[in-house]
């Protein structure tokens, strides 16, 4: 029986299970990797709205990361909601101290679909040096526009960029992978059935890609496999909470 690679989700706790740590854990299990988790924030939310948010102290977060990195051979990490650029920088620094070769995927959740603000936009100017240390960032179209307008996108020969197409007005669902300054279109699979909006779909996609990277896939193949996973998830039922099986 082949041992599964270890991955960590460093993300928020969503009691609905649709996003954050619980969602990532479901995705990791289906993707056949060993999922570990570190909580960045406690939220009170449902599939349709976010009511409150309480950030965990950064020292607690980095201590938990350090313990897991020392205890398990972690090969990939997914980062979800973070308070600000400094919060992200300390997380990335702790991860890379534990394993300089680890693959790191950041899903830069700036706001929820219901317009609840997570990331302190006043700290955007501090992002550049940190994002260039990552393997991949996965902004949706709106988040990509904000990062681009403020010149905070990573250098494409250092960190890959996956622009998710779920919020596009044109070519809905077409993602763009930019790797080493080369663009690749990731188009929905042929004959795709109806897609339903899902709470936490960005979390699911980024954690599915992280799992594929942990299993040794290259960036393009990992993103293509992640897209196949999210398409199945979006078609799973008509409710806002998707199924992973």
MDAnalysis code that builds the backbone (N, CA, C; Angstrom):
import MDAnalysis as mda
import numpy as np

u = mda.Universe.empty(735, n_residues=245, atom_resindex=np.repeat(np.arange(245), 3), trajectory=True)
u.add_TopologyAttr("name", ["N", "CA", "C"] * 245)
u.add_TopologyAttr("resid", np.arange(1, 246))
u.add_TopologyAttr("resname", ["UNK", "UNK", "UNK", "UNK", "UNK", "UNK", "UNK", "UNK", "UNK", "UNK", "UNK", "UNK", "UNK", "UNK", "UNK", "UNK", "UNK", "UNK", "UNK", "UNK", "UNK", "UNK", "UNK", "UNK", "UNK", "UNK", "UNK", "UNK", "UNK", "UNK", "UNK", "UNK", "UNK", "UNK", "UNK", "UNK", "UNK", "UNK", "UNK", "UNK", "UNK", "UNK", "UNK", "UNK", "UNK", "UNK", "UNK", "UNK", "UNK", "UNK", "UNK", "UNK", "UNK", "UNK", "UNK", "UNK", "UNK", "UNK", "UNK", "UNK", "UNK", "UNK", "UNK", "UNK", "UNK", "UNK", "UNK", "UNK", "UNK", "UNK", "UNK", "UNK", "UNK", "UNK", "UNK", "UNK", "UNK", "UNK", "UNK", "UNK", "UNK", "UNK", "UNK", "UNK", "UNK", "UNK", "UNK", "UNK", "UNK", "UNK", "UNK", "UNK", "UNK", "UNK", "UNK", "UNK", "UNK", "UNK", "UNK", "UNK", "UNK", "UNK", "UNK", "UNK", "UNK", "UNK", "UNK", "UNK", "UNK", "UNK", "UNK", "UNK", "UNK", "UNK", "UNK", "UNK", "UNK", "UNK", "UNK", "UNK", "UNK", "UNK", "UNK", "UNK", "UNK", "UNK", "UNK", "UNK", "UNK", "UNK", "UNK", "UNK", "UNK", "UNK", "UNK", "UNK", "UNK", "UNK", "UNK", "UNK", "UNK", "UNK", "UNK", "UNK", "UNK", "UNK", "UNK", "UNK", "UNK", "UNK", "UNK", "UNK", "UNK", "UNK", "UNK", "UNK", "UNK", "UNK", "UNK", "UNK", "UNK", "UNK", "UNK", "UNK", "UNK", "UNK", "UNK", "UNK", "UNK", "UNK", "UNK", "UNK", "UNK", "UNK", "UNK", "UNK", "UNK", "UNK", "UNK", "UNK", "UNK", "UNK", "UNK", "UNK", "UNK", "UNK", "UNK", "UNK", "UNK", "UNK", "UNK", "UNK", "UNK", "UNK", "UNK", "UNK", "UNK", "UNK", "UNK", "UNK", "UNK", "UNK", "UNK", "UNK", "UNK", "UNK", "UNK", "UNK", "UNK", "UNK", "UNK", "UNK", "UNK", "UNK", "UNK", "UNK", "UNK", "UNK", "UNK", "UNK", "UNK", "UNK", "UNK", "UNK", "UNK", "UNK", "UNK", "UNK", "UNK", "UNK", "UNK", "UNK", "UNK", "UNK", "UNK", "UNK", "UNK", "UNK", "UNK", "UNK", "UNK", "UNK", "UNK", "UNK", "UNK"])
u.atoms.positions = np.array([
    [0.850, -1.189, 0.000],
    [0.000, 0.000, 0.000],
    [0.889, 1.243, 0.000],
    [0.772, 2.046, -1.051],
    [1.629, 3.213, -1.190],
    [1.270, 4.292, -0.173],
    [2.305, 4.862, 0.463],
    [2.070, 5.903, 1.453],
    [1.650, 7.192, 0.763],
    [0.672, 7.843, 1.321],
    [0.186, 9.092, 0.731],
    [1.090, 10.259, 1.124],
    [1.321, 11.205, 0.204],
    [2.089, 12.394, 0.569],
    [1.309, 13.265, 1.546],
    [2.030, 14.021, 2.360],
    [1.405, 14.884, 3.360],
    [1.234, 16.306, 2.827],
    [0.087, 16.882, 3.105],
    [-0.189, 18.266, 2.737],
    [-0.831, 18.972, 3.933],
    [-0.636, 20.283, 4.001],
    [-1.261, 21.073, 5.070],
    [-2.171, 22.125, 4.446],
    [-3.367, 22.259, 4.982],
    [-4.219, 23.405, 4.686],
    [-4.071, 24.394, 5.840],
    [-3.683, 25.613, 5.513],
    [-3.582, 26.686, 6.507],
    [-4.684, 27.668, 6.145],
    [-5.806, 27.559, 6.818],
    [-7.012, 28.246, 6.344],
    [-7.985, 28.486, 7.496],
    [-9.110, 29.092, 7.182],
    [-10.120, 29.392, 8.181],
    [-11.040, 28.216, 8.449],
    [-11.704, 28.267, 9.593],
    [-12.695, 27.244, 9.937],
    [-14.087, 27.757, 9.574],
    [-14.760, 27.033, 8.712],
    [-16.116, 27.363, 8.270],
    [-17.052, 26.267, 8.780],
    [-17.944, 26.588, 9.731],
    [-18.781, 25.545, 10.314],
    [-19.740, 24.877, 9.336],
    [-19.995, 25.508, 8.186],
    [-20.866, 24.865, 7.198],
    [-20.143, 23.734, 6.471],
    [-18.810, 23.729, 6.556],
    [-18.031, 22.681, 5.896],
    [-17.840, 22.901, 4.412],
    [-18.362, 24.008, 3.892],
    [-18.275, 24.242, 2.455],
    [-16.968, 24.851, 2.012],
    [-16.322, 25.585, 2.912],
    [-15.068, 26.261, 2.576],
    [-14.038, 26.010, 3.674],
    [-12.827, 26.531, 3.461],
    [-11.803, 26.477, 4.504],
    [-11.327, 25.072, 4.843],
    [-10.942, 24.903, 6.100],
    [-10.287, 23.674, 6.547],
    [-11.105, 22.407, 6.296],
    [-12.391, 22.459, 6.617],
    [-13.210, 21.250, 6.454],
    [-13.339, 20.870, 4.986],
    [-13.540, 21.863, 4.144],
    [-13.644, 21.617, 2.710],
    [-12.333, 21.085, 2.145],
    [-11.231, 21.691, 2.565],
    [-9.918, 21.244, 2.091],
    [-9.652, 19.805, 2.525],
    [-10.040, 19.472, 3.757],
    [-9.834, 18.121, 4.274],
    [-10.594, 17.093, 3.429],
    [-11.840, 17.432, 3.058],
    [-12.637, 16.534, 2.196],
    [-11.948, 16.348, 0.847],
    [-11.450, 17.458, 0.300],
    [-10.781, 17.406, -1.004],
    [-9.514, 16.571, -0.939],
    [-8.724, 16.765, 0.105],
    [-7.484, 16.001, 0.273],
    [-7.778, 14.503, 0.352],
    [-8.801, 14.149, 1.104],
    [-9.134, 12.730, 1.268],
    [-9.518, 12.104, -0.079],
    [-10.350, 12.804, -0.841],
    [-10.750, 12.289, -2.150],
    [-9.580, 12.249, -3.121],
    [-8.616, 13.143, -2.930],
    [-7.457, 13.216, -3.826],
    [-6.335, 12.273, -3.411],
    [-6.584, 11.515, -2.344],
    [-5.644, 10.494, -1.878],
    [-4.300, 11.067, -1.413],
    [-4.401, 12.138, -0.607],
    [-3.234, 12.631, 0.116],
    [-3.602, 12.703, 1.597],
    [-2.582, 12.777, 2.450],
    [-2.817, 12.892, 3.891],
    [-2.954, 14.369, 4.247],
    [-4.139, 14.768, 4.643],
    [-4.397, 16.166, 4.914],
    [-4.225, 16.554, 6.376],
    [-3.416, 17.587, 6.624],
    [-3.248, 18.177, 7.945],
    [-3.839, 19.582, 7.898],
    [-4.089, 20.193, 9.059],
    [-4.721, 21.506, 9.040],
    [-4.267, 22.430, 10.155],
    [-4.152, 23.720, 9.812],
    [-3.857, 24.773, 10.782],
    [-4.882, 25.878, 10.580],
    [-5.513, 26.302, 11.666],
    [-6.602, 27.280, 11.585],
    [-6.069, 28.716, 11.662],
    [-6.404, 29.535, 10.667],
    [-6.019, 30.955, 10.680],
    [-7.104, 31.842, 11.276],
    [-8.359, 31.385, 11.222],
    [-9.468, 32.213, 11.707],
    [-10.682, 31.347, 12.003],
    [-11.445, 31.755, 13.005],
    [-12.724, 31.110, 13.286],
    [-13.818, 31.977, 12.676],
    [-14.605, 31.399, 11.804],
    [-15.697, 32.162, 11.193],
    [-17.034, 31.574, 11.620],
    [-18.050, 32.411, 11.557],
    [-19.425, 31.945, 11.694],
    [-20.079, 32.241, 10.360],
    [-20.351, 31.188, 9.610],
    [-20.942, 31.395, 8.294],
    [-21.772, 30.194, 7.876],
    [-22.610, 30.440, 6.910],
    [-23.382, 29.388, 6.257],
    [-22.950, 29.380, 4.794],
    [-23.625, 28.600, 3.993],
    [-23.281, 28.550, 2.575],
    [-23.602, 29.846, 1.853],
    [-24.454, 30.687, 2.452],
    [-24.888, 31.898, 1.751],
    [-24.392, 33.201, 2.366],
    [-23.892, 33.157, 3.613],
    [-23.454, 34.423, 4.217],
    [-22.419, 34.181, 5.298],
    [-21.575, 35.210, 5.502],
    [-20.572, 35.179, 6.572],
    [-20.979, 36.197, 7.622],
    [-21.098, 35.756, 8.864],
    [-21.616, 36.601, 9.936],
    [-20.519, 37.195, 10.816],
    [-19.453, 36.456, 11.041],
    [-18.393, 36.983, 11.902],
    [-17.071, 36.281, 11.608],
    [-15.992, 36.911, 12.067],
    [-14.646, 36.415, 11.816],
    [-13.757, 36.767, 12.999],
    [-13.021, 35.780, 13.501],
    [-12.084, 36.015, 14.599],
    [-10.736, 35.427, 14.214],
    [-9.747, 36.286, 13.999],
    [-8.423, 35.823, 13.594],
    [-7.697, 35.156, 14.754],
    [-6.985, 34.087, 14.456],
    [-6.149, 33.436, 15.454],
    [-4.834, 34.214, 15.556],
    [-4.215, 34.287, 16.735],
    [-2.922, 34.976, 16.867],
    [-1.883, 34.334, 15.959],
    [-1.092, 35.150, 15.284],
    [-0.122, 34.626, 14.314],
    [0.891, 33.700, 14.976],
    [1.244, 33.948, 16.229],
    [2.203, 33.074, 16.930],
    [1.650, 31.660, 17.092],
    [0.332, 31.557, 17.357],
    [-0.293, 30.236, 17.474],
    [-0.279, 29.522, 16.128],
    [-0.536, 30.283, 15.074],
    [-0.572, 29.705, 13.725],
    [0.811, 29.181, 13.339],
    [1.836, 30.008, 13.529],
    [3.183, 29.582, 13.124],
    [3.710, 28.439, 14.001],
    [3.337, 28.423, 15.276],
    [3.753, 27.324, 16.142],
    [3.159, 26.004, 15.659],
    [1.877, 26.039, 15.287],
    [1.220, 24.823, 14.793],
    [1.871, 24.346, 13.495],
    [2.179, 25.282, 12.609],
    [2.848, 24.925, 11.346],
    [4.188, 24.273, 11.633],
    [4.942, 24.866, 12.558],
    [6.270, 24.356, 12.889],
    [6.190, 22.931, 13.427],
    [5.233, 22.687, 14.307],
    [5.070, 21.340, 14.880],
    [4.755, 20.326, 13.779],
    [3.849, 20.669, 12.872],
    [3.469, 19.739, 11.804],
    [4.619, 19.516, 10.828],
    [5.337, 20.582, 10.497],
    [6.452, 20.448, 9.558],
    [7.574, 19.592, 10.140],
    [7.749, 19.668, 11.459],
    [8.785, 18.859, 12.115],
    [8.356, 17.399, 12.284],
    [7.044, 17.159, 12.299],
    [6.524, 15.827, 12.607],
    [6.213, 14.991, 11.365],
    [5.973, 15.656, 10.226],
    [5.555, 14.944, 9.023],
    [6.320, 15.457, 7.794],
    [6.558, 14.577, 6.812],
    [7.269, 14.991, 5.586],
    [6.319, 15.730, 4.630],
    [6.014, 16.963, 4.960],
    [5.039, 17.739, 4.186],
    [5.646, 18.171, 2.850],
    [4.951, 17.868, 1.756],
    [5.485, 18.213, 0.433],
    [4.728, 19.347, -0.247],
    [3.540, 19.695, 0.252],
    [2.782, 20.801, -0.341],
    [1.881, 21.428, 0.709],
    [1.662, 22.729, 0.551],
    [0.856, 23.498, 1.502],
    [-0.105, 24.383, 0.735],
    [-1.352, 24.422, 1.188],
    [-2.342, 25.343, 0.631],
    [-2.660, 26.395, 1.704],
    [-2.627, 27.658, 1.330],
    [-2.959, 28.749, 2.250],
    [-4.264, 29.395, 1.792],
    [-5.187, 29.546, 2.740],
    [-6.469, 30.177, 2.441],
    [-6.520, 31.588, 2.989],
    [-7.562, 31.913, 3.771],
    [-7.714, 33.287, 4.235],
    [-6.630, 33.666, 5.237],
    [-6.052, 34.827, 5.020],
    [-5.064, 35.402, 5.931],
    [-5.440, 36.850, 6.190],
    [-5.016, 37.340, 7.338],
    [-5.424, 38.667, 7.803],
    [-4.848, 39.804, 6.959],
    [-3.560, 39.687, 6.628],
    [-2.895, 40.751, 5.886],
    [-1.573, 40.218, 5.334],
    [-0.802, 41.099, 4.694],
    [0.446, 40.681, 4.056],
    [1.471, 40.185, 5.069],
    [1.538, 40.805, 6.231],
    [2.487, 40.374, 7.261],
    [2.138, 38.969, 7.759],
    [0.857, 38.713, 7.968],
    [0.347, 37.406, 8.389],
    [0.783, 36.344, 7.378],
    [0.578, 36.650, 6.103],
    [0.964, 35.720, 5.036],
    [2.466, 35.501, 5.024],
    [3.233, 36.584, 5.158],
    [4.687, 36.479, 5.114],
    [5.244, 35.592, 6.210],
    [4.693, 35.708, 7.421],
    [5.169, 34.885, 8.533],
    [4.814, 33.415, 8.326],
    [3.650, 33.166, 7.749],
    [3.245, 31.785, 7.456],
    [4.187, 31.166, 6.427],
    [4.424, 31.887, 5.351],
    [5.301, 31.377, 4.288],
    [6.713, 31.157, 4.817],
    [7.211, 32.086, 5.618],
    [8.547, 31.948, 6.187],
    [8.666, 30.719, 7.064],
    [7.643, 30.443, 7.864],
    [7.660, 29.279, 8.757],
    [7.618, 27.982, 7.956],
    [6.775, 27.959, 6.923],
    [6.675, 26.768, 6.068],
    [8.017, 26.486, 5.398],
    [8.638, 27.506, 4.816],
    [9.881, 27.306, 4.078],
    [11.060, 27.003, 5.001],
    [10.993, 27.458, 6.230],
    [12.021, 27.096, 7.207],
    [11.950, 25.595, 7.496],
    [10.713, 25.059, 7.518],
    [10.533, 23.631, 7.762],
    [10.934, 22.776, 6.576],
    [10.714, 23.286, 5.358],
    [11.071, 22.563, 4.136],
    [11.188, 23.563, 2.994],
    [12.413, 23.960, 2.634],
    [12.608, 24.968, 1.593],
    [12.077, 24.532, 0.222],
    [11.900, 23.219, 0.021],
    [11.458, 22.707, -1.279],
    [9.936, 22.548, -1.374],
    [9.223, 22.853, -0.308],
    [7.777, 22.602, -0.286],
    [7.060, 23.456, -1.334],
    [6.033, 22.880, -1.967],
    [5.194, 23.613, -2.907],
    [4.140, 24.374, -2.088],
    [3.975, 25.672, -2.380],
    [3.008, 26.484, -1.645],
    [2.018, 27.117, -2.606],
    [0.741, 26.860, -2.372],
    [-0.350, 27.443, -3.172],
    [-1.131, 28.398, -2.286],
    [-1.310, 29.625, -2.742],
    [-2.114, 30.595, -1.991],
    [-3.351, 30.959, -2.794],
    [-4.497, 30.764, -2.181],
    [-5.764, 31.214, -2.761],
    [-6.056, 32.579, -2.140],
    [-5.774, 33.681, -2.836],
    [-5.852, 35.013, -2.220],
    [-7.296, 35.509, -2.071],
    [-7.954, 35.011, -1.039],
    [-9.350, 35.387, -0.800],
    [-9.377, 36.787, -0.186],
    [-9.730, 37.770, -0.991],
    [-9.783, 39.150, -0.503],
    [-11.144, 39.451, 0.103],
    [-12.201, 38.960, -0.568],
    [-13.575, 39.118, -0.079],
    [-14.343, 37.835, -0.338],
    [-15.369, 37.594, 0.470],
    [-16.249, 36.472, 0.191],
    [-17.215, 36.880, -0.922],
    [-17.876, 35.904, -1.509],
    [-18.874, 36.201, -2.536],
    [-19.960, 37.106, -1.987],
    [-20.229, 36.995, -0.670],
    [-21.245, 37.844, -0.033],
    [-20.665, 39.188, 0.423],
    [-19.450, 39.514, -0.089],
    [-18.808, 40.818, 0.141],
    [-18.273, 41.009, 1.560],
    [-18.032, 39.924, 2.287],
    [-17.392, 40.018, 3.597],
    [-15.892, 40.118, 3.362],
    [-15.240, 41.170, 3.859],
    [-13.822, 41.397, 3.603],
    [-12.948, 40.571, 4.548],
    [-12.009, 39.820, 3.985],
    [-11.085, 39.018, 4.772],
    [-9.704, 39.671, 4.853],
    [-9.123, 39.993, 3.710],
    [-7.744, 40.492, 3.653],
    [-7.712, 42.008, 3.773],
    [-6.791, 42.517, 4.601],
    [-6.641, 43.961, 4.774],
    [-5.974, 44.549, 3.526],
    [-6.766, 45.181, 2.673],
    [-6.259, 45.687, 1.398],
    [-5.228, 46.800, 1.583],
    [-5.202, 47.420, 2.766],
    [-4.216, 48.475, 3.031],
    [-2.782, 47.919, 3.053],
    [-2.653, 46.598, 3.170],
    [-1.310, 45.999, 3.231],
    [-0.896, 45.379, 1.890],
    [-1.673, 45.597, 0.853],
    [-1.364, 45.010, -0.452],
    [0.052, 45.334, -0.923],
    [0.518, 46.539, -0.604],
    [1.831, 46.970, -1.086],
    [2.970, 46.118, -0.523],
    [2.690, 45.356, 0.536],
    [3.720, 44.511, 1.141],
    [3.768, 43.107, 0.532],
    [2.878, 42.828, -0.407],
    [2.700, 41.470, -0.898],
    [3.811, 40.970, -1.819],
    [4.360, 41.849, -2.623],
    [5.198, 41.438, -3.748],
    [6.315, 40.472, -3.351],
    [7.060, 40.806, -2.305],
    [8.197, 39.964, -1.931],
    [7.754, 38.584, -1.469],
    [6.556, 38.501, -0.890],
    [6.076, 37.204, -0.404],
    [5.545, 36.338, -1.536],
    [4.751, 36.910, -2.438],
    [4.147, 36.075, -3.488],
    [5.206, 35.472, -4.401],
    [6.342, 36.134, -4.536],
    [7.396, 35.575, -5.386],
    [8.064, 34.352, -4.775],
    [7.763, 34.059, -3.508],
    [8.296, 32.865, -2.858],
    [7.357, 31.668, -3.012],
    [6.163, 31.911, -3.567],
    [5.151, 30.863, -3.673],
    [5.304, 30.075, -4.967],
    [4.610, 28.942, -5.039],
    [4.588, 28.143, -6.267],
    [3.458, 28.581, -7.186],
    [2.315, 28.946, -6.585],
    [1.130, 29.282, -7.378],
    [0.196, 30.146, -6.552],
    [-0.426, 31.148, -7.198],
    [-1.556, 31.835, -6.578],
    [-2.766, 31.635, -7.482],
    [-3.959, 31.587, -6.867],
    [-5.173, 31.227, -7.616],
    [-6.284, 32.262, -7.410],
    [-6.080, 33.508, -7.843],
    [-7.131, 34.518, -7.666],
    [-8.292, 34.295, -8.626],
    [-9.496, 34.679, -8.202],
    [-10.590, 34.713, -9.173],
    [-10.416, 35.967, -10.029],
    [-11.305, 36.144, -10.994],
    [-11.116, 37.236, -11.949],
    [-11.129, 38.608, -11.271],
    [-12.001, 38.764, -10.264],
    [-12.071, 40.042, -9.548],
    [-10.800, 40.293, -8.738],
    [-10.324, 39.258, -8.050],
    [-9.103, 39.391, -7.243],
    [-7.887, 39.647, -8.141],
    [-7.855, 38.972, -9.282],
    [-6.776, 39.198, -10.246],
    [-6.751, 40.658, -10.703],
    [-7.923, 41.218, -10.952],
    [-8.008, 42.611, -11.405],
    [-7.455, 43.568, -10.354],
    [-7.778, 43.307, -9.076],
    [-7.281, 44.159, -7.982],
    [-5.757, 44.065, -7.883],
    [-5.231, 42.843, -7.941],
    [-3.787, 42.657, -7.847],
    [-3.069, 43.276, -9.039],
    [-3.656, 43.134, -10.223],
    [-3.034, 43.684, -11.432],
    [-3.029, 45.214, -11.411],
    [-4.163, 45.795, -11.030],
    [-4.280, 47.261, -10.998],
    [-3.257, 47.872, -10.042],
    [-2.945, 47.158, -8.974],
    [-2.016, 47.678, -7.975],
    [-0.588, 47.164, -8.156],
    [-0.357, 46.441, -9.265],
    [0.979, 45.941, -9.602],
    [1.539, 44.994, -8.537],
    [0.663, 44.109, -8.022],
    [1.104, 43.171, -7.001],
    [1.048, 41.719, -7.461],
    [1.003, 41.514, -8.775],
    [1.082, 40.154, -9.289],
    [2.522, 39.657, -9.156],
    [2.703, 38.341, -9.018],
    [4.075, 37.816, -8.884],
    [4.826, 37.886, -10.210],
    [6.151, 37.754, -10.135],
    [6.954, 37.593, -11.339],
    [6.700, 36.183, -11.857],
    [6.236, 36.087, -13.121],
    [5.740, 34.797, -13.614],
    [6.823, 33.736, -13.786],
    [8.082, 34.138, -13.752],
    [9.131, 33.120, -13.812],
    [9.521, 32.626, -12.420],
    [8.871, 33.169, -11.392],
    [9.111, 32.713, -10.014],
    [7.891, 32.019, -9.426],
    [6.705, 32.553, -9.679],
    [5.467, 31.998, -9.138],
    [4.427, 31.943, -10.246],
    [3.799, 30.796, -10.406],
    [2.756, 30.660, -11.430],
    [1.459, 31.328, -10.976],
    [0.612, 31.621, -11.946],
    [-0.645, 32.321, -11.690],
    [-1.780, 31.585, -12.382],
    [-2.809, 31.230, -11.629],
    [-4.008, 30.643, -12.216],
    [-5.156, 31.620, -12.008],
    [-5.630, 32.205, -13.099],
    [-6.748, 33.152, -13.028],
    [-8.033, 32.357, -13.236],
    [-8.819, 32.237, -12.179],
    [-10.043, 31.439, -12.246],
    [-11.130, 32.200, -13.004],
    [-11.843, 31.494, -13.865],
    [-12.802, 32.154, -14.750],
    [-14.245, 32.127, -14.301],
    [-14.489, 31.744, -13.055],
    [-15.870, 31.630, -12.595],
    [-16.613, 32.946, -12.480],
    [-15.879, 34.081, -12.401],
    [-16.514, 35.390, -12.287],
    [-16.410, 36.211, -13.575],
    [-15.926, 35.581, -14.633],
    [-15.766, 36.303, -15.895],
    [-17.118, 36.597, -16.525],
    [-17.203, 37.746, -17.195],
    [-18.426, 38.074, -17.950],
    [-18.397, 37.360, -19.301],
    [-17.177, 37.188, -19.858],
    [-17.017, 36.452, -21.115],
    [-16.287, 35.142, -20.827],
    [-16.517, 34.140, -21.612],
    [-15.843, 32.843, -21.479],
    [-15.923, 32.315, -20.044],
    [-17.128, 32.290, -19.505],
    [-17.340, 31.841, -18.133],
    [-16.754, 30.442, -17.925],
    [-15.970, 30.300, -16.854],
    [-15.411, 28.996, -16.530],
    [-14.078, 28.693, -17.190],
    [-13.606, 29.600, -18.072],
    [-12.305, 29.398, -18.695],
    [-11.221, 29.993, -17.805],
    [-10.344, 29.141, -17.300],
    [-9.246, 29.593, -16.447],
    [-8.000, 29.824, -17.311],
    [-7.121, 30.690, -16.817],
    [-5.866, 30.944, -17.525],
    [-4.706, 30.649, -16.581],
    [-3.846, 29.729, -16.989],
    [-2.632, 29.429, -16.229],
    [-1.463, 30.171, -16.870],
    [-0.767, 30.983, -16.085],
    [0.427, 31.672, -16.564],
    [1.625, 31.084, -15.818],
    [2.478, 30.407, -16.576],
    [3.638, 29.734, -15.997],
    [4.858, 30.098, -16.830],
    [5.884, 30.651, -16.180],
    [7.069, 31.118, -16.904],
    [6.687, 32.065, -18.047],
    [5.697, 32.912, -17.759],
    [5.217, 33.946, -18.678],
    [4.535, 33.380, -19.927],
    [4.178, 32.080, -19.878],
    [3.436, 31.456, -20.975],
    [2.011, 31.192, -20.524],
    [1.035, 31.628, -21.321],
    [-0.383, 31.450, -20.959],
    [-0.932, 30.154, -21.536],
    [-1.680, 29.431, -20.712],
    [-2.371, 28.222, -21.140],
    [-3.828, 28.338, -20.733],
    [-4.744, 28.156, -21.692],
    [-6.174, 28.206, -21.375],
    [-6.617, 26.856, -20.850],
    [-7.321, 26.861, -19.722],
    [-7.912, 25.638, -19.169],
    [-9.415, 25.745, -19.351],
    [-9.909, 25.113, -20.394],
    [-11.314, 25.245, -20.783],
    [-12.111, 24.106, -20.162],
    [-13.389, 24.347, -19.797],
    [-14.200, 23.255, -19.243],
    [-14.215, 22.030, -20.152],
    [-14.352, 20.868, -19.546],
    [-14.337, 19.624, -20.306],
    [-15.461, 19.590, -21.336],
    [-15.220, 18.871, -22.403],
    [-16.231, 18.746, -23.461],
    [-17.500, 18.112, -22.913],
    [-18.624, 18.603, -23.373],
    [-19.905, 18.027, -22.982],
    [-20.265, 18.255, -21.539],
    [-19.720, 19.301, -20.929],
    [-20.005, 19.577, -19.522],
    [-21.485, 19.838, -19.308],
    [-22.018, 19.294, -18.251],
    [-23.429, 19.516, -17.922],
    [-23.577, 20.860, -17.214],
    [-24.760, 21.118, -16.711],
    [-25.011, 22.379, -16.022],
    [-24.173, 22.480, -14.751],
    [-23.576, 23.667, -14.547],
    [-22.821, 23.915, -13.324],
    [-23.672, 24.736, -12.364],
    [-23.608, 24.393, -11.091],
    [-24.347, 25.121, -10.070],
    [-23.364, 25.929, -9.219],
    [-23.735, 27.134, -8.828],
    [-22.857, 27.907, -7.930],
    [-22.639, 27.133, -6.633],
    [-21.419, 27.186, -6.142],
    [-21.097, 26.448, -4.926],
    [-20.301, 27.327, -3.967],
    [-20.683, 27.272, -2.705],
    [-19.924, 27.915, -1.634],
    [-18.584, 27.205, -1.481],
    [-17.493, 27.972, -1.480],
    [-16.180, 27.381, -1.240],
    [-15.513, 26.748, -2.444],
    [-16.017, 27.015, -3.634],
    [-15.446, 26.359, -4.819],
    [-13.977, 26.740, -5.025],
    [-13.609, 27.972, -4.672],
    [-12.204, 28.378, -4.789],
    [-11.304, 27.592, -3.855],
    [-11.800, 27.312, -2.650],
    [-11.044, 26.496, -1.694],
    [-10.845, 25.086, -2.241],
    [-11.896, 24.531, -2.813],
    [-11.834, 23.170, -3.338],
    [-10.821, 23.085, -4.471],
    [-10.874, 24.044, -5.399],
    [-9.947, 24.015, -6.533],
    [-8.497, 24.131, -6.071],
    [-8.206, 25.089, -5.206],
    [-6.818, 25.292, -4.779],
    [-6.291, 24.102, -3.983],
    [-7.145, 23.484, -3.175],
    [-6.678, 22.324, -2.405],
    [-6.526, 21.090, -3.301],
    [-7.358, 20.978, -4.337],
    [-7.209, 19.864, -5.281],
    [-5.894, 19.997, -6.053],
    [-5.550, 21.221, -6.458],
    [-4.282, 21.461, -7.149],
    [-3.105, 21.169, -6.221],
    [-3.212, 21.607, -4.974],
    [-2.158, 21.351, -3.985],
    [-1.915, 19.856, -3.823],
    [-3.000, 19.093, -3.765],
    [-2.882, 17.637, -3.644],
    [-2.159, 17.048, -4.847],
    [-2.477, 17.546, -6.041],
    [-1.825, 17.034, -7.257],
    [-0.334, 17.373, -7.268],
    [0.019, 18.575, -6.830],
    [1.439, 18.948, -6.746],
    [2.172, 18.053, -5.750],
    [1.501, 17.736, -4.639],
    [2.107, 16.864, -3.624],
    [2.381, 15.470, -4.187],
    [1.549, 15.042, -5.128],
    [1.715, 13.721, -5.737],
    [2.738, 13.725, -6.868],
    [3.338, 14.906, -7.110],
    [4.427, 14.968, -8.077],
    [4.056, 15.445, -9.465],
    [2.802, 15.861, -9.672],
    [2.405, 16.361, -10.990],
    [3.056, 17.721, -11.257],
    [3.329, 18.020, -12.530],
    [3.828, 19.350, -12.845],
    [2.688, 20.362, -12.755],
    [3.009, 21.644, -12.851],
    [2.002, 22.678, -12.584],
    [0.808, 22.588, -13.533],
    [1.057, 22.452, -14.822],
    [-0.066, 22.413, -15.770],
    [-0.958, 21.200, -15.529],
    [-0.344, 20.025, -15.335],
    [-1.141, 18.806, -15.107],
    [-1.899, 18.919, -13.784],
    [-1.268, 19.485, -12.761],
    [-1.937, 19.649, -11.470],
    [-3.158, 20.554, -11.614],
    [-3.019, 21.642, -12.373],
    [-4.145, 22.560, -12.568],
    [-5.246, 21.921, -13.410],
    [-4.869, 21.148, -14.413],
    [-5.880, 20.463, -15.241],
    [-6.634, 19.429, -14.406],
    [-5.922, 18.668, -13.591],
    [-6.587, 17.677, -12.740],
    [-7.472, 18.365, -11.693],
    [-6.980, 19.511, -11.162],
    [-7.791, 20.268, -10.219],
    [-9.064, 20.773, -10.858],
    [-8.969, 21.175, -12.126],
    [-10.152, 21.671, -12.833],
    [-11.170, 20.552, -13.067],
    [-10.690, 19.363, -13.380],
    [-11.595, 18.224, -13.521],
    [-12.315, 17.952, -12.197],
    [-11.577, 18.080, -11.094],
    [-12.166, 17.853, -9.769],
    [-13.258, 18.883, -9.488],
    [-12.969, 20.156, -9.755],
    [-13.936, 21.204, -9.425],
    [-15.159, 21.130, -10.331],
    [-14.984, 20.691, -11.568],
    [-16.141, 20.548, -12.460],
    [-17.101, 19.483, -11.923],
    [-16.546, 18.392, -11.450],
    [-17.376, 17.336, -10.855],
    [-18.085, 17.855, -9.608],
    [-17.360, 18.611, -8.810],
    [-17.912, 19.201, -7.579],
    [-19.062, 20.164, -7.906],
    [-18.882, 21.010, -8.906],
    [-19.911, 22.004, -9.259],
    [-21.160, 21.359, -9.843],
    [-21.008, 20.183, -10.427],
    [-22.153, 19.489, -11.021],
    [-22.834, 18.540, -10.044],
    [-22.301, 18.444, -8.804],
    [-22.735, 17.375, -7.896],
    [-24.189, 17.477, -7.461],
    [-24.681, 18.699, -7.264],
    [-26.102, 18.884, -6.914],
    [-26.452, 20.361, -7.092],
    [-27.715, 20.694, -6.832],
    [-28.182, 22.068, -7.080],
    [-28.051, 22.987, -5.873],
    [-27.625, 22.442, -4.725],
    [-27.525, 23.289, -3.530],
    [-26.202, 24.045, -3.529],
    [-26.031, 24.950, -2.553],
    [-24.793, 25.725, -2.460],
    [-23.637, 24.923, -1.857],
    [-23.950, 23.796, -1.228],
    [-22.915, 22.926, -0.672],
    [-22.722, 21.726, -1.598],
    [-21.504, 21.579, -2.120],
    [-21.248, 20.505, -3.063],
    [-20.830, 19.205, -2.407],
    [-20.838, 18.147, -3.202],
    [-20.411, 16.825, -2.709],
    [-19.075, 16.462, -3.342],
    [-18.253, 15.751, -2.576],
    [-16.890, 15.449, -3.029],
    [-16.728, 14.027, -3.552],
    [-17.715, 13.210, -3.397],
    [-17.547, 11.804, -3.829],
    [-17.988, 11.629, -5.267],
])
